[in-house]
Amino acid sequence: EGEEPTPEDEERVSSQALLILVSLLIAALLTSYYLQRWRIRTVHETVLSIFAGMAVGLVLRFSTGSYIKRIVTFDHTVFFNMLLPPIILNCGYNLQKTSVARNIPSVLMFAFVGTVVSAVVIGVLVQAYSLTGIESIGFSLLDSLILGTILSATDPVTILAVFEQLRVDPKLFSIIFGETVFNDAVAIVLFATLSALRSSGQDFTLHAVPSMVWSFMLVFGASLLVGVAIGVFMALLCKHLRLYEYPTIETSLVLLLSYQAYLFSNAIELSGIVSLLFSAATMRQYAYRSLSIKSKRTTRYLFHLLSGLAENFVFIYLGISLFTSSDMLFRPVFVVFVMISTCVSRYAAIFPLSRILNAIFKYRHPSAPSSAQPVTHEEQTMLFWAGLRGAVAVALASEVSGQNGPLLRTTVLCVVVLSVVIFGGTTPQVVHLLGIRTGVPQPDSSDEDDASDIESLSDSDGGGRRTIIDLSVSAAQQTQTGRAADVTDEVRIPMEQISPPLAPFSRFSSPWSEPDVSWLTRIRGSFRSLDRSLIFDLDKHY
């Protein structure tokens, strides 16, 4: 095989590279099956995926040409355009809005303030290391802060996968879920802000902080509005068009409009991940109730399937890239120092902020027991352990150019692999050591959605009223009544007996707010009005 394949050989070489990746993906899925089948909790599939990728990458490094190595090496454009969107789409579409809403102060504190604290701590420590002259690391303050911003992006994949298998306490799950999802968005926007400052040839000074804060707020706010607008647009399409009669088109529009939000924001230099996240969450809240039963089930399971494939592929991708990357510059002492700095920054972003949250809660509720605190000590420890880094950090590092680019990319890749192996591989053991509750049903699971799916019929009853088929009668309920368990049994319910849809935060119950606050009541009323404006009304169509 030559250095560059001829056009006739290019297809063959590409097929070989894809065959390697697909074979590893199949092996990862089979491994996942046996780990779950045999209830093996000592090691997680993502750790095995990384090791499998490393083994294959080591073989490829000494046995094949450079072209096939470039195909299987981590490419940030492939990650951002093909692998990251399905993961974020699934997170937003299956956002546990009830649990996250109850813990929204903790989520926002860790996602926004915690990410900034983590980036600053890593940046300051790296800059101090650079000034010592060890290993001739010539990082400027701006380069150090960019590295800190990159490594402030946590990885939700491994931790959330373990939590879903163990069914941990919903409160802890919702805090980590919300923090990791919003954390990636915040880290990407911060990275873009600092990179723009670096591209202009400027260095970081305190005078640049106000403009950076304004730029961050502008990009984040505009991206949020783009996502919500596209989600509302999909809800209006479902309300005013008869899309439920064409489930294939309906499902395709949900998928493509979400992806369009991501691409549109990236195209105009906003944050695609923020737009995609809020677009998916808005569609789930308003458009989902207007979908046909086939589209409801298809979107849920399709997004979960695509996300699972992308997650497994990413870890294989990272493992291979550790040995196939061509521009790596390895400094072992610096890698160890950055790994320690990452742990220190995570500690600074969790424990002090948790004390602030608990102090505010204690001030507002002096008689509340310690177990009712927003974040208990056990949950703080688990949050610290859940701060492993992932593919988002590697993808951001791939965009850094210049003299320090190779060293930064190599360091980030090594830190990501180490954190996934060390923290991700020991998460089940830490959960049990801390005594965190497991085996708890999640409040917003898809099983409940399956039980409440409602499909509209194309015919009307004699009185002109619309009737529906309620598929919520479970096999267990039918067996108790002496009937055969048949999920196709029809229960016809008049439309007037169906309660109106709840607003997103109509069940908001949190120690942070009093139930009789007038402004909260007005906000709930506004959401109910928005529900009536956007959600599909069957009576108007029949």
C-alpha positions in Angstrom: 0.0 0.0 0.0 1.5 3.4 -1.0 1.6 6.6 0.9 -1.5 7.8 -0.9 -3.8 5.3 -2.7 -4.7 5.7 -6.3 -8.3 6.5 -7.1 -8.9 2.9 -7.9 -7.6 1.8 -4.5 -9.1 4.6 -2.5 -12.5 2.8 -2.2 -10.8 -0.4 -1.1 -8.7 1.3 1.6 -11.7 3.2 2.9 -13.7 0.0 3.1 -10.9 -1.6 5.1 -10.9 1.3 7.5 -14.6 1.2 8.0 -14.6 -2.6 8.3 -12.2 -2.2 11.3 -14.4 0.4 13.0 -17.6 -1.5 12.4 -16.1 -4.8 13.6 -15.0 -3.0 16.8 -18.4 -1.6 17.2 -20.1 -5.0 16.9 -17.6 -6.4 19.4 -18.4 -3.6 21.8 -22.2 -4.2 21.5 -21.7 -8.0 22.1 -19.5 -7.2 25.1 -22.2 -4.9 26.4 -24.8 -7.7 26.1 -22.7 -10.1 28.1 -21.9 -7.6 30.8 -25.5 -6.8 31.3 -26.6 -10.4 30.9 -24.2 -11.6 33.5 -24.6 -8.5 35.7 -20.9 -7.7 35.7 -20.5 -4.3 37.4 -16.8 -4.3 38.0 -16.0 -2.9 34.5 -18.0 -0.8 32.1 -18.3 -1.3 28.3 -16.8 2.1 27.5 -13.6 1.2 29.3 -13.3 -2.0 27.3 -14.1 -0.1 24.1 -11.2 2.3 24.7 -8.8 -0.6 25.4 -10.0 -2.5 22.3 -9.4 0.7 20.2 -6.0 1.1 21.7 -5.0 -2.5 20.9 -6.2 -2.1 17.3 -4.5 1.4 17.0 -1.2 -0.1 18.2 -1.4 -2.8 15.5 -2.3 -0.2 12.8 0.6 2.0 13.8 3.2 -0.6 12.8 1.5 -2.5 10.1 -0.4 -0.2 7.6 0.1 2.9 5.5 -0.6 6.5 6.5 -3.9 6.8 4.6 -5.8 4.2 6.5 -4.4 5.6 9.7 -5.8 9.1 8.8 -9.3 7.6 8.2 -9.5 5.8 11.6 -7.9 8.7 13.5 -10.2 11.0 15.5 -11.5 13.8 13.2 -13.2 16.7 15.0 -15.4 17.5 12.0 -16.7 14.0 12.0 -17.3 14.1 15.7 -19.1 17.5 15.7 -21.2 16.9 12.6 -22.0 13.2 12.9 -21.3 11.8 16.3 -22.1 14.5 18.8 -25.6 15.6 17.5 -27.3 12.2 18.1 -26.0 12.2 21.7 -27.2 15.7 22.5 -30.5 15.1 20.6 -31.2 12.1 22.8 -30.3 14.0 26.0 -32.6 16.9 25.1 -35.5 14.7 23.9 -35.4 12.5 27.0 -34.6 15.4 29.4 -36.1 14.6 32.8 -37.8 18.0 33.1 -39.6 17.2 36.3 -36.5 16.0 38.2 -34.2 18.6 36.7 -36.7 21.4 37.5 -36.7 20.4 41.1 -33.0 20.6 41.3 -32.5 23.5 38.9 -30.5 25.7 41.3 -27.9 22.9 41.7 -27.8 22.1 38.0 -27.3 25.8 37.0 -24.7 26.4 39.7 -22.5 23.4 38.7 -23.1 23.8 34.9 -22.3 27.5 34.7 -20.3 28.7 37.8 -18.7 25.2 38.2 -17.5 25.1 34.6 -15.9 28.6 34.9 -14.3 27.7 38.2 -12.9 24.5 36.7 -11.5 26.3 33.6 -9.9 29.0 35.7 -8.3 26.6 38.2 -6.8 24.4 35.5 -5.6 27.5 33.6 -3.9 29.0 36.6 -2.2 25.8 37.6 -1.0 25.1 34.0 0.4 28.6 33.7 2.2 28.2 37.0 3.7 24.9 35.7 4.7 26.7 32.5 6.6 29.4 34.4 8.7 26.8 36.2 10.4 25.8 32.9 9.9 22.1 33.5 9.9 20.2 30.1 10.1 23.6 28.4 6.3 24.1 28.3 5.9 27.6 26.8 2.2 28.2 27.4 0.9 31.8 27.6 -1.9 32.6 30.0 -4.4 32.5 27.2 -3.2 29.1 26.1 -3.5 27.8 29.6 -7.0 29.1 30.0 -7.9 27.5 26.6 -6.6 24.2 27.9 -8.6 24.7 31.1 -11.7 25.4 29.1 -11.2 22.3 27.0 -10.8 20.1 30.1 -13.7 21.7 31.9 -16.0 19.8 29.5 -17.2 16.6 31.3 -18.4 13.5 29.7 -21.9 12.3 30.6 -21.8 9.0 28.6 -20.1 6.6 30.9 -21.6 7.9 34.2 -25.2 8.2 32.9 -24.9 4.7 31.4 -23.8 3.2 34.7 -26.5 5.2 36.6 -29.2 3.9 34.2 -28.1 0.3 34.7 -28.0 0.7 38.5 -31.1 2.9 38.7 -29.6 5.3 41.1 -31.4 7.9 43.2 -33.4 10.2 40.7 -32.2 13.3 42.5 -28.5 12.5 42.0 -29.2 11.3 38.4 -31.0 14.5 37.5 -28.3 16.8 38.9 -25.5 14.9 37.1 -27.6 14.7 33.9 -28.4 18.4 33.9 -24.9 19.4 34.9 -23.1 17.3 32.2 -25.5 18.3 29.4 -25.3 22.0 30.1 -21.6 21.8 31.0 -20.7 20.7 27.5 -22.6 23.6 26.0 -21.0 26.2 28.4 -17.5 24.8 27.8 -17.9 25.0 24.0 -19.1 28.6 24.1 -16.3 29.5 26.5 -13.8 27.8 24.2 -15.1 29.7 21.1 -14.9 33.0 23.0 -11.2 32.4 24.1 -10.3 31.1 20.6 -11.7 34.2 19.0 -9.5 36.3 21.3 -6.5 34.1 20.4 -7.2 34.4 16.7 -7.2 38.2 16.9 -3.6 38.1 18.2 -4.6 39.4 21.7 -3.5 38.0 25.0 -5.8 37.5 28.0 -6.1 40.5 30.3 -8.6 41.5 33.0 -9.8 44.3 30.7 -11.1 41.6 28.2 -13.3 39.9 30.8 -16.4 42.2 30.4 -16.4 41.7 26.6 -15.9 38.0 27.0 -18.8 37.7 29.4 -21.0 39.7 27.0 -19.9 37.6 24.1 -20.7 34.4 26.1 -24.1 35.6 27.1 -24.9 36.8 23.6 -23.9 33.5 22.0 -25.6 31.3 24.6 -28.8 33.3 24.6 -29.0 33.6 20.8 -28.4 29.8 20.4 -31.1 29.1 23.0 -33.6 31.2 21.1 -32.8 29.5 17.8 -33.4 26.1 19.4 -36.6 27.1 21.0 -37.9 28.8 17.8 -37.3 25.6 15.7 -38.9 23.5 18.4 -42.0 25.8 18.5 -42.0 25.7 14.6 -42.2 21.9 14.7 -45.0 22.1 17.3 -47.0 24.4 15.1 -46.5 22.1 12.1 -47.9 19.3 14.1 -50.8 21.4 15.2 -51.9 22.8 11.9 -50.9 20.0 9.5 -52.2 16.4 9.4 -48.7 15.0 9.8 -50.0 12.3 12.1 -51.5 10.5 9.1 -47.9 10.1 7.7 -45.7 8.9 10.5 -42.6 8.5 8.3 -42.7 12.1 7.3 -43.6 13.2 10.9 -40.6 11.3 12.4 -38.2 12.6 9.7 -39.2 16.2 10.3 -38.5 15.8 14.0 -35.1 14.4 13.3 -34.2 16.8 10.5 -35.5 20.0 12.1 -33.4 19.2 15.2 -30.4 18.7 13.1 -31.1 21.8 11.2 -31.1 23.8 14.5 -27.6 22.4 15.2 -26.2 23.2 11.7 -27.8 26.6 11.5 -26.3 27.8 14.7 -22.9 26.5 13.8 -23.2 28.2 10.4 -23.8 31.6 11.9 -21.1 31.1 14.6 -23.4 30.4 17.5 -23.5 27.2 19.6 -25.0 24.3 17.8 -25.1 22.1 20.9 -27.1 24.7 22.8 -29.6 25.1 20.0 -30.0 21.3 19.5 -30.4 20.7 23.2 -33.2 23.3 23.6 -34.8 22.4 20.2 -35.1 18.7 21.3 -36.4 19.6 24.7 -39.0 22.0 23.2 -40.1 19.4 20.7 -40.5 16.8 23.4 -42.6 19.2 25.5 -44.9 20.6 22.8 -44.6 18.7 19.5 -44.4 15.2 21.1 -48.0 15.2 22.4 -49.3 15.9 18.9 -47.4 13.0 17.2 -49.0 9.8 16.2 -48.3 6.8 18.4 -45.9 5.3 15.8 -43.9 8.6 15.7 -43.8 8.8 19.5 -42.3 5.4 19.8 -40.0 5.7 16.8 -38.5 9.0 17.8 -37.8 7.8 21.4 -36.1 4.5 20.4 -34.5 5.9 17.2 -32.8 8.7 19.1 -31.7 6.3 21.9 -30.4 3.9 19.3 -28.4 6.5 17.4 -27.0 7.9 20.6 -25.9 4.5 21.9 -24.1 3.7 18.6 -22.4 7.2 18.6 -21.3 6.8 22.2 -19.7 3.4 21.6 -18.1 4.6 18.4 -16.6 7.6 20.1 -14.7 5.6 22.7 -13.4 3.2 20.1 -12.4 6.3 18.0 -10.5 7.7 21.0 -8.7 4.5 21.7 -7.5 4.1 18.2 -6.4 7.7 17.9 -4.1 7.3 20.9 -1.6 5.4 18.7 -2.5 6.5 15.1 -2.3 10.3 15.5 0.7 11.6 13.5 1.3 15.0 15.3 1.6 13.9 18.9 4.0 15.5 21.3 4.1 13.5 24.6 5.4 15.1 27.9 4.7 12.5 30.6 5.3 14.8 33.6 3.0 17.5 32.1 0.3 14.9 31.4 0.4 13.8 35.1 0.4 17.4 36.3 -2.6 18.2 34.1 -4.4 15.1 35.3 -3.9 16.2 38.9 -4.9 19.7 38.1 -8.1 18.4 36.5 -9.0 16.6 39.8 -8.2 19.7 41.8 -10.4 21.8 39.6 -13.2 19.4 39.9 -13.0 19.5 43.7 -13.0 23.3 43.6 -16.1 23.3 41.3 -18.1 20.9 43.5 -17.5 21.1 47.2 -17.3 24.9 47.7 -20.3 25.5 45.5 -22.2 22.7 47.3 -21.6 24.4 50.6 -22.9 27.7 49.2 -26.1 25.9 47.9 -26.6 24.2 51.3 -26.0 27.4 53.2 -28.6 29.2 51.2 -31.0 26.4 51.7 -30.3 26.3 55.5 -30.9 30.0 55.7 -34.3 29.7 54.0 -35.3 26.5 55.8 -33.6 26.6 59.3 -35.6 23.6 60.6 -35.0 21.3 57.6 -32.9 18.1 58.3 -29.5 17.7 56.7 -30.8 14.9 54.5 -33.0 17.5 52.8 -30.1 19.6 51.7 -29.8 20.3 47.9 -26.5 18.3 47.8 -25.5 15.9 50.6 -21.9 15.0 51.2 -22.3 11.6 49.5 -23.8 13.3 46.5 -20.9 15.8 46.4 -18.4 13.0 46.4 -20.3 11.2 43.6 -20.4 14.5 41.6 -16.7 14.8 42.0 -16.1 11.3 40.8 -18.5 11.8 37.9 -16.3 14.6 36.4 -14.4 12.5 33.9 -13.5 14.0 30.6 -14.6 12.8 27.2 -14.7 13.2 23.4 -15.9 16.8 23.5 -12.6 17.8 25.1 -10.6 15.9 22.4 -12.7 17.5 19.6 -12.1 21.0 21.0 -8.4 20.3 21.3 -8.3 19.2 17.7 -9.3 22.8 16.7 -6.3 24.3 18.4 -3.5 25.2 16.0 -0.1 26.9 16.5 3.1 25.9 18.1 1.5 24.5 21.2 -1.2 22.6 19.3 0.4 19.1 19.2 1.3 19.1 22.9 -2.1 20.4 23.9 -3.9 17.8 21.8 -1.7 14.9 23.0 -2.2 16.0 26.6 -5.9 16.3 26.4 -6.2 12.9 24.7 -4.1 11.2 27.4 -6.1 12.9 30.2 -9.4 11.8 28.7 -8.3 8.2 28.4 -7.0 8.2 31.9 -10.1 9.8 33.4 -12.4 7.4 31.6 -10.4 4.3 32.7 -9.9 5.5 36.3 -13.1 7.2 37.1 -15.5 5.6 34.7 -14.2 2.1 35.4 -14.7 2.5 39.2 -18.0 4.3 39.2 -20.1 1.2 40.3 -17.8 0.5 43.2 -17.9 4.1 44.3 -21.7 4.2 44.2 -21.9 1.2 46.5 -19.2 2.5 48.8 -21.0 5.8 49.3 -24.3 4.0 50.1 -26.2 5.8 47.3 -29.6 4.3 46.7 -29.9 2.1 43.7 -32.8 0.2 42.1 -35.0 3.3 42.2 -37.5 3.8 39.3 -36.8 6.9 37.3 -39.7 9.4 37.3 -39.6 10.3 33.6 -38.8 7.0 32.0 -39.9 5.9 28.6 -41.9 3.0 30.2 -44.4 5.5 31.5 -44.6 7.1 28.0 -45.4 3.7 26.6 -48.2 3.3 29.1 -49.7 6.6 28.2 -49.4 6.6 24.4 -52.6 7.6 22.7 -53.3 7.2 19.0 -55.9 9.2 17.2 -58.3 7.3 14.9 -59.5 8.5 11.5 -63.2 8.1 12.2 -65.6 9.9 14.5 -68.3 8.5 16.7 -72.0 9.0 16.3 -72.2 12.2 18.4 -69.6 13.9 16.3 -67.1 13.7 19.2 -63.6 12.4 18.6 -62.7 9.1 20.2 -59.3 7.5 20.8 -57.7 4.2 21.6 -56.0 4.1 25.0 -53.2 1.5 25.0 -52.3 2.1 28.6 -54.1 -1.1 29.8 -51.2 -3.3 30.7 -51.0 -7.1 30.5 -50.8 -7.3 34.3 -54.0 -5.3 34.8 -55.9 -7.4 32.2 -54.7 -10.6 33.9 -56.1 -9.4 37.2 -59.5 -9.0 35.7 -59.5 -12.5 34.2 -59.0 -11.3 30.6 -56.3 -12.5 28.3 -53.3 -10.2 28.1 -53.8 -8.5 24.7 -52.3 -5.1 24.2 -54.6 -4.4 21.3 -57.8 -4.2 23.4 -59.5 -1.0 22.7 -60.8 1.3 25.4 -62.8 4.2 23.9 -62.7 7.4 25.9 -64.6 10.6 25.0 -62.4 13.6 24.5 -64.1 15.6 27.2 -62.8 13.1 29.8 -59.2 13.7 28.9 -57.6 16.2 31.3 -55.7 19.2 29.7 -52.0 18.9 29.3 -49.8 20.0 32.2 -47.4 22.9 31.8 -43.7 22.1 31.9 -43.3 23.3 35.5 -46.9 22.9 36.8 -45.7 20.1 39.1 -42.6 22.0 40.1 -42.0 21.2 43.8 -38.8 22.3 45.3 -37.6 23.5 48.7 -36.1 26.5 46.9 -39.5 28.2 46.3 -42.6 28.7 48.3 -45.8 27.2 46.7 -47.8 30.5 47.1 -45.3 32.9 45.4 -47.3 35.1 43.0 -44.6 35.3 40.3 -44.3 31.5 40.2 -48.1 31.3 39.7 -48.0 33.7 36.9 -45.2 31.8 35.2 -47.2 28.6 35.5 -50.2 30.3 33.9 -48.0 31.5 31.1 -46.8 28.0 30.4 -50.4 26.7 30.4 -51.3 29.3 27.9 -48.4 28.3 25.7 -49.5 24.7 26.0 -52.9 25.6 24.6 -51.4 27.6 21.8 -48.9 25.0 20.6 -50.3 21.5 21.5 -52.4 19.8 18.9 -56.1 20.0 19.7 -57.9 17.0 18.2 -61.4 18.5 18.6 -60.6 21.3 16.2 -59.8 18.8 13.4 -62.9 16.5 13.8 
